[in-house]
């Protein structure tokens, strides 16, 4: 199996039906470290979604990346599709 070159990670809030983007353009090891860091701190109803990117996303700020949002819509498999919410710093 070929390992993907780039990954994006989103935080899904099932309680509110929304997601926020956390990171994009990560290699699989970076994405895995992010999951390992966040997972112990997630409360019920929150989960991380890691998706393969087809290419590098050129937008520097992940919260402004429309390509990431399109990838979540296309590849997340979540139904109903959650709404995007910018993550508060």
Secondary structure, DSSP 8 states (H G I E B T S, - for coil): ----S-EEEEEEETTTTEEEEEEEEE-HHHHHHHHHHHHTT--TTEEEEEEE-SS----SSGGG-HHHHHHHHHHS--SS--EE-----
